Amino acid sequence: MTATVPTVTPFFSDTDFDFEFRCALGETAHGVGDPGMWLATAARITDGDRQSWFDAWTARGDQLAALAPTLTDAQAVGWAWLSASGAYSRALGAVDGLADPDAVLLPTFRRSRSCWDAMIDASAGRHLRLDVPYEGSTLPTYLLRPDSSGAARPTLVLTNGSDGSLSTMWAAGVAGALARGWNAVVYDGPGQQSMLFEREIPFRPDWEAVLTPVVDALVARPDVDAAALTAYGISQAGYWLPRALAFEHRFVAAVADPGVVDVSTSWTAQLPPELVGLLDSGQRDLFDHYMSQVGGDPATARTFAFRARPYGIDDPYDLFTAVRGYQLRDVADRIATPLLLTDPEGEQFWPGQSAQLADLLPAEHELVRFTAADGADEHCQPLAPGLTQARMFSWLTAHLTGAATGR
């Protein structure tokens, strides 16, 4: 007889809502909101109703943004601004299902970012804005430090996924780094957050062109220990970070959560085999014809447009072809950085790819399984941030110690 594996009861029957809420609830473990406040927000949401989701989280963000200026304790002020930023960002999770997403996307993003910036301003000099030079412009970047002493410290550089917010990155690793006396760095790369919503700069597959300028800026700073750099990539950055590591070798160790060998499988898995065949055989006109019929449903068309936007490509054939270029098979053998790969049970987007990447790596690596029995299943282990970071920081700390002692 096979034992039943305990699982967490869904919060919503709508799978998108349920996953998004698990992410929100997990983030409370690291100071983004409160479990009770987020559960009370969820109670205002009609299951599956995108407008209801957007309204509930926006209202919570408004409440927290109004609370922050009334507080006098510096840590409380920072918590309120961070939590407001997280609530507004969570509202964006339903934008693609609204009647007019473009009318609310940028204003809501700007509310979230202004609350994040208010948290930075309330840090008494601990946290800093940086503008990293990038191809004639800059990458919006934040250096978060445990204090304002300017002491050189180990530094964790966090790379975001396709649609995550900075408040998500705080919970994913920033808070853990600060608690250990490390610096943490977060930034918007092409296709992410402000680079997409405000500058309309799309994704690119060659992420070494993005991460290397960030590293160049950091190693020039006196408050960063250039010999103690580590890296973390979450969600789609499970592709971007390893891709960059194939060319950027100044990190002591890194974590990909999860490992992603081929981004496009999360796209092609939604297609009938016949359409994949048209894509494989280069039949652009026929592929686009059938995709236009699929796009006849307004909700499907909105979702497709939202997912396509960060790539900056409208034509379906060109888009799918471009996404297929986001793969590591050609460069994985160049990765020399020790790499930890998370491998959660029930991975929704890139199942099995952490193990596939492990098989491609010549460098030291470890594959860490996370299970439903521990409440640590699904993409990026949303309800298990403590367990995830216990494994993550143990890996990074061990390699920093080894590098410092010459082992």
C-alpha positions as CSV (number, residue, x, y, z in Angstrom):
1,M,0.0,0.0,0.0
2,T,1.3,3.4,-1.0
3,A,1.2,6.0,1.8
4,T,-0.8,9.2,1.1
5,V,1.5,12.2,0.8
6,P,0.0,15.1,2.9
7,T,-0.5,18.2,0.9
8,V,-1.6,21.8,1.7
9,T,-5.3,22.3,1.1
10,P,-5.8,24.8,-1.8
11,F,-6.7,28.3,-0.9
12,F,-8.4,28.9,-4.2
13,S,-9.8,26.6,-6.9
14,D,-8.4,28.9,-9.5
15,T,-4.8,27.5,-9.9
16,D,-3.3,30.9,-10.7
17,F,-4.9,32.5,-7.7
18,D,-3.8,29.6,-5.5
19,F,-0.2,29.7,-6.6
20,E,0.0,33.5,-6.3
21,F,-1.5,33.4,-2.8
22,R,0.9,30.7,-1.7
23,C,3.7,33.0,-2.8
24,A,2.3,35.9,-0.9
25,L,1.7,33.9,2.2
26,G,5.3,32.4,2.1
27,E,6.7,35.9,1.9
28,T,5.3,36.9,5.2
29,A,8.0,34.7,6.8
30,H,10.5,37.3,5.8
31,G,8.5,40.4,6.7
32,V,6.4,41.2,3.6
33,G,2.9,41.6,5.2
34,D,1.4,39.4,7.9
35,P,-0.3,36.0,7.5
36,G,-3.5,37.3,9.1
37,M,-3.6,40.4,6.9
38,W,-3.0,38.4,3.7
39,L,-5.6,35.8,4.7
40,A,-8.1,38.6,5.4
41,T,-7.3,40.0,1.9
42,A,-7.9,36.6,0.4
43,A,-11.3,36.5,2.1
44,R,-12.4,39.5,0.1
45,I,-11.6,37.8,-3.2
46,T,-14.1,36.0,-5.4
47,D,-12.4,32.9,-6.6
48,G,-11.4,33.2,-10.2
49,D,-12.6,36.9,-10.5
50,R,-9.5,38.9,-11.7
51,Q,-11.1,42.2,-10.9
52,S,-11.9,41.1,-7.4
53,W,-8.3,40.0,-6.9
54,F,-6.9,43.3,-8.2
55,D,-9.3,45.3,-6.1
56,A,-8.6,43.5,-2.9
57,W,-4.8,43.7,-3.1
58,T,-4.9,47.3,-4.3
59,A,-7.0,48.2,-1.3
60,R,-4.6,46.5,1.0
61,G,-1.7,48.3,-0.6
62,D,-3.6,51.6,-0.1
63,Q,-4.1,50.9,3.6
64,L,-0.5,50.0,4.2
65,A,0.8,53.0,2.3
66,A,-1.4,55.2,4.4
67,L,-0.2,53.6,7.6
68,A,3.5,53.9,6.9
69,P,3.8,57.8,7.4
70,T,1.9,57.6,10.7
71,L,4.5,55.3,12.3
72,T,7.5,56.5,14.3
73,D,9.5,53.4,14.8
74,A,12.0,53.1,11.9
75,Q,11.7,49.3,11.5
76,A,7.9,49.6,11.5
77,V,8.0,52.2,8.8
78,G,10.2,50.0,6.7
79,W,7.9,47.0,7.2
80,A,4.8,49.0,6.2
81,W,6.3,50.4,3.0
82,L,7.7,47.0,2.1
83,S,4.3,45.3,2.7
84,A,2.5,48.0,0.7
85,S,4.9,47.4,-2.1
86,G,4.2,43.7,-1.9
87,A,0.4,44.2,-1.9
88,Y,0.5,46.4,-5.0
89,S,2.8,43.9,-6.8
90,R,0.5,41.1,-5.9
91,A,-2.4,43.0,-7.5
92,L,-0.5,43.0,-10.8
93,G,-0.8,39.2,-10.8
94,A,-4.3,39.5,-12.2
95,V,-3.8,42.4,-14.6
96,D,-3.8,40.2,-17.7
97,G,-7.4,39.2,-16.9
98,L,-8.8,42.7,-16.5
99,A,-10.9,44.4,-19.2
100,D,-8.3,47.1,-19.8
101,P,-5.0,45.9,-18.3
102,D,-3.0,48.8,-19.8
103,A,-5.0,51.3,-17.9
104,V,-3.9,50.0,-14.5
105,L,-0.6,48.2,-15.1
106,L,1.8,51.2,-15.1
107,P,0.0,53.2,-12.3
108,T,-0.1,50.1,-10.1
109,F,3.5,49.3,-10.8
110,R,4.5,52.8,-9.9
111,R,2.7,52.7,-6.6
112,S,4.5,49.5,-5.8
113,R,7.9,50.9,-6.7
114,S,7.3,54.2,-4.9
115,C,6.6,52.2,-1.7
116,W,9.8,50.2,-2.2
117,D,11.7,53.4,-2.7
118,A,10.1,54.9,0.5
119,M,11.4,51.8,2.3
120,I,14.9,52.5,0.9
121,D,14.6,56.1,2.1
122,A,13.6,55.0,5.5
123,S,16.6,52.8,6.0
124,A,18.9,55.5,7.5
125,G,21.5,55.0,4.9
126,R,21.7,51.3,5.1
127,H,20.1,50.7,1.6
128,L,21.3,52.5,-1.5
129,R,20.1,53.1,-5.1
130,L,22.7,52.4,-7.7
131,D,22.5,53.2,-11.5
132,V,24.6,50.5,-13.1
133,P,25.9,51.5,-16.6
134,Y,24.3,49.4,-19.3
135,E,24.5,49.9,-23.0
136,G,24.3,53.7,-23.0
137,S,21.7,53.8,-20.2
138,T,21.5,52.3,-16.7
139,L,20.1,49.3,-14.8
140,P,18.0,50.3,-11.8
141,T,19.9,48.6,-9.0
142,Y,19.6,48.5,-5.2
143,L,22.4,47.7,-2.7
144,L,20.9,46.6,0.6
145,R,23.3,46.5,3.5
146,P,22.9,45.3,7.1
147,D,24.2,48.7,8.3
148,S,25.6,51.9,7.0
149,S,29.2,51.4,8.2
150,G,30.5,50.9,4.7
151,A,32.4,47.7,5.7
152,A,33.3,45.3,2.9
153,R,31.0,42.3,3.1
154,P,30.0,39.2,1.3
155,T,27.4,40.1,-1.2
156,L,24.5,38.1,-2.7
157,V,23.4,39.2,-6.1
158,L,19.8,38.2,-6.8
159,T,18.4,37.9,-10.3
160,N,14.6,38.1,-10.7
161,G,12.3,35.9,-12.9
162,S,10.0,37.0,-15.7
163,D,7.5,38.9,-13.7
164,G,8.6,39.0,-10.0
165,S,8.7,42.2,-8.0
166,L,11.5,43.5,-5.7
167,S,9.4,42.7,-2.7
168,T,9.4,39.1,-3.8
169,M,13.2,39.3,-4.0
170,W,13.3,40.7,-0.5
171,A,11.5,37.6,0.8
172,A,13.4,35.2,-1.5
173,G,16.9,36.1,-0.3
174,V,17.5,39.7,0.6
175,A,16.2,39.4,4.2
176,G,18.2,36.2,4.7
177,A,21.4,37.8,3.4
178,L,21.0,40.8,5.7
179,A,20.3,38.6,8.7
180,R,23.6,36.9,8.1
181,G,25.5,40.2,7.9
182,W,25.8,40.1,4.1
183,N,24.9,42.7,1.5
184,A,22.2,41.9,-1.1
185,V,21.8,43.4,-4.5
186,V,18.6,43.4,-6.6
187,Y,18.2,45.0,-10.0
188,D,15.8,45.3,-12.9
189,G,17.2,43.7,-16.1
190,P,15.8,43.9,-19.6
191,G,12.1,42.9,-19.7
192,Q,11.7,43.1,-15.9
193,Q,9.7,45.6,-13.9
194,S,10.8,49.2,-14.6
195,M,12.9,48.2,-17.6
196,L,9.7,46.8,-19.2
197,F,6.9,48.9,-17.9
198,E,8.6,52.3,-18.0
199,R,11.3,51.9,-20.7
200,E,9.8,49.1,-22.8
201,I,13.2,47.3,-23.0
202,P,12.5,43.5,-23.7
203,F,14.1,40.3,-22.4
204,R,17.3,39.1,-23.9
205,P,18.8,35.5,-23.7
206,D,22.5,36.5,-23.3
207,W,22.2,37.5,-19.7
208,E,26.0,37.8,-19.3
209,A,25.5,41.1,-21.0
210,V,23.3,42.1,-18.1
211,L,24.9,40.5,-15.0
212,T,28.5,41.4,-15.9
213,P,27.9,45.1,-15.7
214,V,26.3,44.6,-12.3
215,V,29.4,42.7,-11.1
216,D,31.7,45.3,-12.5
217,A,29.9,48.0,-10.5
218,L,30.0,46.0,-7.3
219,V,33.6,45.0,-7.3
220,A,34.6,48.6,-7.6
221,R,32.9,49.5,-4.3
222,P,34.7,49.5,-1.0
223,D,31.6,48.1,0.8
224,V,31.6,44.9,-1.3
225,D,34.1,42.1,-0.7
226,A,35.0,41.3,-4.3
227,A,36.3,37.9,-3.3
228,A,33.0,36.9,-1.6
229,L,30.3,37.3,-4.3
230,T,27.5,34.8,-4.5
231,A,24.4,34.7,-6.8
232,Y,20.8,33.5,-6.7
233,G,18.4,33.2,-9.6
234,I,14.7,32.6,-9.1
235,S,12.1,31.2,-11.5
236,Q,13.0,32.1,-15.1
237,A,16.3,33.3,-13.7
238,G,17.0,29.6,-13.3
239,Y,17.9,30.0,-17.0
240,W,19.3,33.5,-17.0
241,L,21.8,33.0,-14.1
242,P,23.4,29.8,-15.3
243,R,23.6,31.4,-18.8
244,A,25.5,34.3,-17.3
245,L,27.7,32.0,-15.3
246,A,28.9,30.4,-18.4
247,F,30.7,33.6,-19.2
248,E,30.9,35.5,-15.8
249,H,33.3,33.6,-13.4
250,R,33.6,36.0,-10.4
251,F,31.0,34.3,-8.2
252,V,32.2,31.9,-5.5
253,A,28.9,29.9,-5.7
254,A,25.4,30.2,-6.9
255,V,21.8,28.9,-6.6
256,A,19.3,28.3,-9.4
257,D,15.7,28.0,-8.1
258,P,14.9,25.9,-10.1
259,G,17.4,25.0,-12.9
260,V,16.0,25.8,-16.4
261,V,17.6,24.2,-19.4
262,D,15.0,25.3,-22.0
263,V,12.6,28.2,-21.2
264,S,10.4,27.4,-24.3
265,T,9.0,24.2,-22.9
266,S,6.6,26.2,-20.7
267,W,5.3,27.7,-23.9
268,T,5.2,24.7,-26.3
269,A,3.7,22.5,-23.6
270,Q,0.5,24.5,-24.1
271,L,0.4,23.8,-27.8
272,P,-1.2,20.8,-29.6
273,P,1.4,18.5,-31.2
274,E,0.2,19.6,-34.6
275,L,1.2,23.3,-33.9
276,V,4.5,22.2,-32.5
277,G,5.1,20.3,-35.7
278,L,4.4,23.5,-37.7
279,L,6.8,25.4,-35.6
280,D,9.5,22.7,-36.0
281,S,9.1,22.6,-39.8
282,G,9.2,26.4,-40.2
283,Q,5.6,26.8,-41.5
284,R,5.2,30.4,-40.3
285,D,2.0,31.4,-42.2
286,L,0.1,28.2,-41.2
287,F,1.3,28.5,-37.6
288,D,0.3,32.1,-37.3
289,H,-3.1,31.3,-38.9
290,Y,-3.9,28.6,-36.3
291,M,-2.6,30.8,-33.5
292,S,-4.9,33.6,-34.6
293,Q,-7.9,31.3,-34.3
294,V,-6.8,30.3,-30.8
295,G,-6.5,34.0,-30.0
296,G,-10.1,34.5,-30.9
297,D,-11.1,34.1,-27.3
298,P,-10.6,37.5,-25.6
299,A,-9.3,36.1,-22.3
300,T,-6.8,33.9,-24.1
301,A,-5.7,36.7,-26.3
302,R,-5.1,39.0,-23.3
303,T,-3.1,36.3,-21.5
304,F,-1.0,35.7,-24.6
305,A,-0.3,39.4,-25.1
306,F,0.7,39.7,-21.4
307,R,3.2,36.8,-21.7
308,A,4.5,38.1,-25.0
309,R,5.0,41.6,-23.9
310,P,8.4,41.1,-22.1
311,Y,9.8,39.6,-25.3
312,G,8.9,42.6,-27.4
313,I,7.5,40.4,-30.2
314,D,4.0,40.3,-31.5
315,D,4.1,37.7,-34.3
316,P,3.4,34.3,-32.7
317,Y,5.8,32.4,-34.9
318,D,8.6,34.8,-34.3
319,L,7.8,34.8,-30.6
320,F,7.9,31.1,-30.2
321,T,11.0,30.9,-32.3
322,A,12.8,33.5,-30.2
323,V,11.8,31.8,-26.9
324,R,13.4,28.6,-28.2
325,G,16.7,30.5,-28.2
326,Y,16.5,30.7,-24.4
327,Q,18.3,27.4,-23.7
328,L,21.5,26.2,-22.0
329,R,22.5,23.1,-24.0
330,D,25.1,25.0,-26.0
331,V,26.8,26.7,-23.0
332,A,26.3,24.6,-19.9
333,D,29.7,23.0,-20.3
334,R,31.3,26.4,-19.7
335,I,29.8,26.9,-16.2
336,A,32.6,26.6,-13.7
337,T,30.8,28.1,-10.6
338,P,29.6,25.6,-8.0
339,L,25.8,25.5,-8.5
340,L,22.9,24.4,-6.2
341,L,19.8,23.4,-8.1
342,T,16.4,23.3,-6.4
343,D,14.1,20.5,-7.6
344,P,10.6,20.8,-6.1
345,E,7.9,18.1,-6.4
346,G,5.1,19.3,-8.6
347,E,7.2,21.9,-10.5
348,Q,4.6,23.4,-12.8
349,F,6.6,25.2,-15.5
350,W,9.9,23.3,-16.1
351,P,9.4,19.9,-14.6
352,G,12.6,17.7,-14.6
353,Q,14.8,20.5,-15.9
354,S,16.9,20.9,-12.7
355,A,18.0,17.3,-13.1
356,Q,18.6,17.8,-16.8
357,L,20.8,20.8,-16.0
358,A,22.7,18.8,-13.4
359,D,23.5,16.2,-16.0
360,L,25.0,18.9,-18.3
361,L,27.2,20.6,-15.7
362,P,30.9,19.8,-15.5
363,A,31.3,22.0,-12.4
364,E,30.5,21.1,-8.9
365,H,26.8,21.0,-8.3
366,E,24.1,19.6,-6.0
367,L,20.5,18.8,-6.8
368,V,18.2,19.4,-3.8
369,R,14.7,17.8,-3.8
370,F,11.8,19.5,-2.1
371,T,8.6,17.6,-1.4
372,A,4.9,18.0,-0.7
373,A,5.4,16.1,2.5
374,D,7.3,19.1,3.8
375,G,4.9,21.6,2.3
376,A,7.7,22.5,0.0
377,D,6.3,21.5,-3.4
378,E,5.5,23.6,-6.5
379,H,7.5,26.2,-8.4
380,C,10.1,27.9,-6.1
381,Q,8.7,26.3,-3.0
382,P,6.3,29.2,-2.2
383,L,5.2,27.9,1.2
384,A,8.7,26.8,2.3
385,P,11.0,29.9,2.3
386,G,12.7,28.8,5.5
387,L,13.6,25.4,4.3
388,T,14.6,26.7,0.9
389,Q,16.9,29.3,2.4
390,A,18.4,26.9,5.0
391,R,19.6,24.8,2.1
392,M,20.6,27.8,-0.1
393,F,22.6,29.7,2.5
394,S,24.3,26.6,3.8
395,W,25.5,25.9,0.3
396,L,26.7,29.5,-0.2
397,T,28.3,29.9,3.2
398,A,30.2,26.6,2.9
399,H,31.7,27.8,-0.4
400,L,32.5,31.2,0.9
401,T,34.3,29.6,3.9
402,G,36.1,27.2,1.6
403,A,37.2,30.1,-0.7
404,A,38.4,32.1,2.3
405,T,40.5,29.2,3.7
406,G,41.8,28.1,0.3
407,R,40.0,24.7,0.4
